[in-house]
Amino acid sequence: MAQKVLSFLRRISESDSGNRDAGTPSTSRDSVPVAQEALLCDLGYQNNDDLRDTIYDFLRTIRDPEKPQTLEDLNVVYEDGIFVQEPTANNVQVVRVEFNPTVPHCSLATLIGLCIRVKIERNIPHRLKLDIFIKKGAHTTEEEINKQINDKERIAAAMENPNLRELVEKCISEEQ
């Protein structure tokens, strides 16, 4: 822990004093704001990619509601569809998850979005501002579905429905 604090303080002092050589190319680590990097470290992640990979590892095991495959097998969820963004003013990490239904008229896209939300919320132990969206142009009613899967009241109401809750539990279960 002391090493992380020292490393953090060293990066702050280097950035404040301008010690970095102007000819040195920036790395992806340099492009992450120091405050965001510190926040991720406090949460147990090395960087944005580490948080993204952690979230993807949870999502890849979600089972499709109609088929025996996982969402990863069907390319509904994919690593490049997870975006870790700047934290809010209250230091809440912001994550955007994009998914791609298998067909443009998929009747279960809302259920898949709900499964993604529940799986992340149950498995990430800290607060997130979670935005879940259908990939642009991938569904005929994407705007309506995006509103539903990002509306807290609709999500709570959906999870109160025992039949829907059972479907979600079946999809996010780790059992095979």
N, C-alpha and C positions, 0 to 999 in steps of 0.2 A: 504494500500500500504506500509506504514511504517513497519507494522508487517511482510509482505512478505520479505522486504529488510533485516530486522533484522534476520529473520529466515534463509535467504540465507547466510548472513554474519556469523551467528553462525555455520552453517554447514561447511562453508569454514574453519573457525578457528578450528573446531573440527577435520576436516580431516587433516589439516596441522600440528596440534600439536599431532595427534595420540591419542586423549583422549578416543577413543572408546575402550572398553574392548575387548581384544583379544578373550575372551571366548563367547562374544555375537554373536549369529548367525546373519548374514546379512539378511536384508529384501529386497524385490524387490525394494523398494524405494532406499535402499543403493546401489543397482547395477546400478542405472541410474546416469551417470556422472553429477556432480554438474552444469557444464555449460549447459548441455542439459536440466536439470531440470529447470534452470533459464530461458532458452529460452522458454520452454513450458509455464511457469508461465507468462512470458511477453506476450505470445500470448493468454492467457486466459484459459489455460488448467492446470489441477492439475498435470497430469503426462501422460506418454505414453498411458495408458489405456483410459484416458479421451479423448485424440485426436482420438484414434482408435474407441471408442464408438460413438463419434460425426460423424466421417466419415461413420461408419456403419449405423447410423440412416438415413443418406441421401441416401445411396445406397439401403437400404432395400425397399424403396418405388418405385424404378424403375420398370416399367412394362415390361414384356416380349414382344418382337415385334410381336409374333404370337399367344400367349396365353393370357387369361384374368388375369393370376396371376402375382404376382411380382417376381422379381429375388430371393427374400428371400423365398417366398412360394415354388419355384422350387429348392431351395438349390444351386442356381447358385452363389450367394454371401453369405458369412457367416463370422461371427466375427473373427474366427481363420484365415481367409484369408487376414487380414489387419495387416501389420507389420509396426510399427513406428521404424525407424532406426536412427542412429546417424546423426545429422545435418551436412551439408557441411561446408567447411572452412568459407563460407560467412554467416553462421547461417541460411541457408535455410533448413527447416525441410524435411526429406526424408521419403516418405511413399510408401510402396509397397502393391499393391492390387492384390490378386490372385482370379480368378473366375473359375468356373467349368461348362462348357456348359452341357446341359442336355444329349446330344449324341455326340459321337466322331467325327461325320461328320456334326455338326451343321453349316448350311450355314450362320447363322446370328451372329456367334461369334464375328466377327469384329465389327458389329453394336453394340452388347452388350458392348464390350470394349470401343467403342466410347461414348456410353451413360454413362458408369461409369466415364470416364474422364471428360466429360462435366458437369455432375452432381457435381462432387467434385470441379472442377475449379470454378463453379458458386457459390458454397455455402460456401467454405472455404475462408475467407476474407484476408488471408495472402498467401505469396508465399510458394509453395511446390515443391519439386522435386518429381514428381509422376511417379511411374513405375507400369504399369499394365500388368499382365501376366495371361495366361491360366494355370491352374493347370497342373503340369508336367504329361504327359501321358494321358491327358483328351481329346485331340483333334488330329486328323490325321495331321493337318497342323499348329500345335501350333507355331512353330518357325516363319513361315511367318506371321501369324496373330500377334504375339507378336511384330515383327518389325513394322508392320503397325500401331498398336495402341500406339506405343511409338515414332513415327516419327512425329515431329511437322509440317513439310511441308505436309505430307499426311493428317494429322488431319485438318489442315487449308483448304486444297483443298476439303476434304470431307464435311466440314461445309459450303463451298461455294455452294455446290450442293443443290438447293432448295428442291428437293424431299427427299434427305437424311436428310437434316436439319429438315424437317417436321416430319420425322419418329423419329428422336432423340427427338425432342420437345414433341411428343406424348408419348414416353416412359418415359421421365423424369418428365412429368407434374404430379403435386400432385393431380390433379382432378381425380375423380373416375367415 
